[in-house]
């Protein structure tokens, strides 16, 4: 009997201790974060379809292959060192140390530094999906012309040297941007600005595609595929943004609503502006507008009202369209699939407008923005944008310059003419049908 009483007291004390430090695992929160992780993973092949429809048919398999292999490559990198560099104990506000290398000490109990109700493994895998999709966004800039072997090394280096430090700056405990009070709910800065600016650097260094100098512009080979990719992105983005609440709670519901609303507003905005400008409402333009709205609401999703999300989406749709038409298309920069104009510019718009529309009434863990009487947040957001852009551009340029010397970045002219599907992978997306004899 005494043994039973001792055991009962022990269990009560353990439960009490768990309640006091707030780190008991919540089944509902854990289930939601795992589902959200799967939704975000779905976005990476979604990027492949979205980009794949825009390129010529001789390069569609190359785009899809790059998207899939990134998921494999970064999944392993994240377990080995990426998670530790991003979320490990802080070194000078700049990077995490290697205490969590190989997921050492990362287990089935919560890490109260990041979430008190889900296992740290759930938090880790959710963040892994962000690390995966970010370099996948960059591939649109060098579509049709990058060597696959160099692409693999570039992706690994970029994730380690660019993404992991920026993730620590913004989201890691002790990171200098987070300590400054900047807001990035789900990755407008960490994911979209860093990838967009990296894409700009890549487009500048790798150069224009063959054939563009004669005034021609390759037409999308399959707009239907692009629409499918956009649909997968829109669907997966609910995990991206609502999952960033890290709980099945009211804030997740709020982020879900404003995510959908901003995407819808941006699709409408892009359609209207392009309809006036081009005299036709383009289907590819409409879905591209929706993606720009999803990008722009990402940093703001847990901090702004539904009405603010309409403004953010509408501004993003119109501005991103105008950037493509009046800036990107009038330069010699061949960012093939408009990564900077959509993800980079969308992320910048979202980060800055978070500084305008954020309200602590929505999320007490955030801050009030300009319209709520705190212009300082807009200043902080601007510093974050500039710092992220400068670091991502500089480091991307250095990585590509070194790789070009060591192994070459661009495929040979004849390989580019034939297409990457055959020259890099020995396959065709649409082999000619043979009539059996």
N, C-alpha and C positions, 0 to 999 in steps of 0.2 A: 504494500500500500504506500509505504514511504517513497519507494522508487517512482511510483505513478505520480505522487504529489510533486516530487522534485522535477520530473519530466514536464509536468503541467506548468510549473512555475517558470522553467527554462523557456518553454515555448511562448508563454505570455511575455516574458522579458524580451525575447527575440522579436516578437511581433511589435512590442512597444518601441523597441529601438528602431525598427524599420519605419514605424510611423513617425517617430521623432525626426529622423534625418530625411524623411520624405522620399526615400528611394525604393519603395516597394513597386514591383512590376505590376502594371495595369494591363489586363488582357486586352481590353478594347483599344487602348492606345497602341499597344504592340501590334495588334492585328492591322490597324489602320496604317501604321508606318510601313509594315511589310508589304501591304497592298500598294501603298504609294510608291514604294521602291520598285515594284514590278511595273507600275504605270510609267515611271520615269525611264526604266530600261527600254520599254516599248518605244519611247521617243527616239532612240538612236537608230533603229531600222526605219523609223518614220522619217528621220532626216535623210536616210539613204533614198527612200522613195521620193521625198520632196525634191531633193537635188537630182536624183536619177532621171526624173522626167524632164528636167531642164536641159540636160546635156544631149549631145548627139548619140545615136544608138550604138555607135562603135565604142562608147565610153561608159555605158550605163552599168555594166557589171563591175567596172573598176570602182565606181562610186559606192555601189552596194557592198563590195568586198571591203573597202576601206572602213565603212561604217561598222560592219560586223567584226572585223579584226580589232578595231579599237576597243570594243567591248571586252574581248578576250585579253588583249594586252594590258589595258588599264586595270582590269579586275585583279590581275596578278600583281601589278605594280602597287596598287592601293593596299593590298594585304601585306606586301613586303615592307614598303617604306612610305607610301603615299599618305596613308591615314595618320601615321606617326608624325610626318612632317607638317601635316595640316592641323591636326588636333592634339598632338602630343604636348607635354609640358613646354612652356614658352621659353625661347631663347631671345632675349632682347627685343621682344615685340615683333620679330621678323619671321621666325620659323619655329616649328615645333622640334623637340629633340627626338632621338630614336628610341625612347623608352618603350614605345608600342610597336617596334619593328617586328614584323611577322605576327602581329596581333598579340604580342606578349602582354598579358594582364588584361586583355580585352575579352570580356566574357559575358555571361548571361545575367549579370546584375547591372543595374543602371550606373552610369557615371554622372553623378549629380552636377558636375560642371556643365554638362550639355543637356541632359534630360533626366528627370527624377522618376519617370514612370515606365520607361522602356529599357530593355537590355541594351548595354552598350554595343553589342553585336548588331542590333537592329539599327541603331544610330549610324554605326559604321557602314553598313551596307546601303542605307539610304544615301549617305554622303558619297559612297562609291559611284552611284548612278550619276551624280552631278559631275564627278571627275571624268566619267566616261563620255558623257554627251558633249562636254565643252570642246575637246579637240575634234570631235566629229563635226562640229559646226564650221571649223576652219577649212575643211576639205573643199567647200564650195569655192574658195578663192583660187585654188590651183588646179581645179578640175581640168581634165584632158591632157595634163602635161607633166606630172611629177612621177619620178621613179618610185616603184612600190617599195623597194628595199630602203631607199632614203626616207620615204614616208614613215616606215616603221620606226626608224631611229629617231626621226624628228618628233614623232608623237610621244615616244617614251621620254625624250629629253624635255620637250615642252611641258608635259604634265608634271615632271619633277621640278623643273627650274622656274616655270612660270605659274602654272595653276596652283601647285601646293603652297608656295609662299603667299600668294594673294588670298587663297582660302584661309590661311592662318591669320593674315592681317585683319580680315573682315570678321571671320566666324570663330577663329581659335581663341581660347582663353589667353588673354594677355596680348593679342594682336593689336598693333598700334592704331589701325583704323577703327576697329571695334572699340578700343579704349577712348578714342576721340569722340565717340558718340554717333558715328555714321550708322545709317539704317540700310540694310539690304536683306529683306525678308527671305528671298528664295534664289538670289543669284544674279540680279541685274548687273552688278559690278563684277562679281567673282566669275560668272559664266559668260555673260553676253558681251560686256565691254572688253574683257580680256580676249575673248575669241574674235570679236569683230576687229579689234586693232591688230591682232596677230594676223588676221586675214589680209588686212591692208598691207602690212609689212611683207607678207609672202607674195602678194600680187606684184608689189614693186620690185622685189628682188628676183623673182622667177621670170617676170616679163610676160608679154602678151602672147596669146595663142597664135599659131600660124594661120594666116588668112585674114586676120582682122584688119590689117593695114590697107587692104584693098576696099575697105568700106563695108564689107559684109559682116553680118553678125549671126552666128549659128542659131537657128531656130530650135526651140524645145522639141525633142523628138516624141514626147508622150505627155501631154498636159493632164491626161487622166491619171497617170501615175503621180504627178505632182499634187493633184487634188487629194488623192488617197493619202499621200504623205502628210499633207496639211491636216487631214482629218485625224490621223494617228497622233500628230503633234498636239492638236487641240484636246483630244481625249487624254493623252498622257500628261498634259500640263496641269490637270487637276491634282495629280499626284505630286508634281513638281512644286506647285504653290500651296495647295491645301495641306499636303503632307509636311510642309515645313513648319507647321504648327507643332509637330511632333506629338500630337495628342488628338484623340477623337473628341473635339470640343467645339465650343462656339466660334473660336478663332479660325479653326479649320473650315467650318461652314461659311464664315465670312470671306475667307480667302477664295473659296470655291466660287462664290457668287461674283465677286469683283473680277476674278479671272475670266469667267465667261462673258461678263458684261463688257469688259475692255476689249476682248477679242471681237465681239460683235460690233462694237462702236468703230473699231479700227477697220474692219472689213467694209462697213458702210462708208466710212470716210474715204478710204482708198478708192472704192468704187465710184463715188461721186466726183472726186477730184480727177481721176483718170478718165471718167466718162466725159467730163467737160473738156479735158485736154485732148483726148484721143478720139472722141466721138463714138466710142464703143465701150460697153462695160465688159472688161476682160475677166474671164473666169480665173485665169492664173493670177491676175492682179488682185482679185477679191480674196483668194486664199492667202496670198502673200501679205495682204493688209492684215488679215486675221492673225498671222504669225507675228507681225510687227506689234500688234496690240498685246499679244501674249507676252512678248519680250518686255514691253514697256511696263506692264503691270507687275512683273515678277518682283522687282525690289520693293514695290509698294503694297503688295497684296494683303499683308497683315497690318497695315497702318492707315489706309485711306477708305473713305466711304464709297458706297456704290455710285453715287452721283459723281464723285471725283474720278472714279474708274472710267466713266463715260468720257469725261474730258481728257483723261490720259490716253485712252484708246483712240479718240478722234484726232487728237494732236499727233500721236505717233503715226497713224495711218497716212495722214496728209503730209507730214514732214518727211517721212521715209520715202514716199513716192516722189516728192519734189527733189530730194537729195539724189535719187537715182536719175531723174530726168535732167536736172539742171546742173548737177555737180559731177556725178560719176560718169554719165554718158558723154560729157564734154571734156573729159580728161583722157589720157592714154593709159590710165590704170586699169588693168584687166582683172578686176575682182569678178571672176567669171559669173558667179551666182549671187552677187550683191550681198555678201556676208557683212561687210562693214556698214552698208547703207541700211540693212534691216536689223541685224543683231547689234552691231556697234552703236549705230545711231539710236535704235530703239532702247538699248540699255542706258545710253546717256540721257535720253528724254525721261525714262522712267526714274532713274536715280535722282535727277534734278527735280522732277515734279513730286517725288516723295518728300523732298525738302519744302515743297509748297503746300501739299495737301495733308500731310501726316497729322494724326490726332491721337493724343493719349486717351481720349474718350473711347476710342476703338481698341487700342492696345496700350495698357498702362506701362508695358515694358518697352514701349517705343519713345517717341518724343513728339511734341507739337511742332508743326511746320510754320512757314511764313504766314499763311492765312489764319493761323491760330495764335499769332502774336510772337512767333519765335523765328526771326530771320536768320539766326545763327545756324539753324539746321541746314538751311539752303547753302550756306557758306561751307559747312562741313561736308555736305554731299558733293559740292564742287571740287573740294580738295581731293576727295576720294576718287572722283572721276578722272581728274588730271593725273594723279599718282598712278592709278591703274593703267591708264592709256600709255603713259611714259614708260613704265616698267615693261608692260607686255610688248610694246613696239620694239624697244631696245633689245630685250632678251631674245625675241623671235628673230630679229635681224642678225644677231650674233650667232644664234644656233644655225640658221640657214647659211650664213657665210662660211662657217666652219665646215658644215656638211658638204657644201658645194666644192670646197677645196679637197676634202678627204674622199668623198665618194660620188660627187656629182648629184645635183638636185633634179635636173630636168632630163626627160627622155630625149633620145636623138630625134632629129627632124623627121626621118623616115618612119620612126616608131609613132610619133605624134600623128603623122598623116594616116597611117594604117589604123591607129586607135589603140588605146590602152587595154581593151578587153583581150585582144589577140596577142599583143606584144608583151604584156605584163602577166597575163593569166592564162593564155592559150585557150580561151573560151569565147563564145559569142552569145550575146543575149537573144539574138533573133537569127539563128542559122537558117539558111535557105532551105525551104521544104523540098524534098526530093520525091518525085512521083515514082512509086515502085513499078518495076517492069512486069 
